[in-house]
Amino acid sequence: MSETKLTRTLIGKAVSTKMDKTVTVLVERRVKHPIGKIVVKSKKYHAHDENNEVREGDTVEISETRPISRTKSWKVSRIVERAVQI
């Protein structure tokens, strides 16, 4: 029997594409505060984008991978939605 390894995936918005083959993705999640309010927490991840396909504002799905550099342990698995160009 072969076991498939589960990888974590997150969906977020690309906020910076200025680096070569790297995109910064902002992932937001909603957490319930002990008082009862819903708080939006966010974190930025550096993800590997091999072909520089992602543009700023795109919604992308990133998946966990082996460490590529000191700050990159995620890769862009697919582009969920393209940003509207004006």
Buried (B, 14 or more C-beta within 10 A) or exposed (E): EEEEEEEEEBBBBBEEBEEEEBBBBEBEEEEEEEEEEEEEEEEEBBBBBEEEEBBEBBBBBBBBBEEBEEEBBBBBBEBEEEBEEE
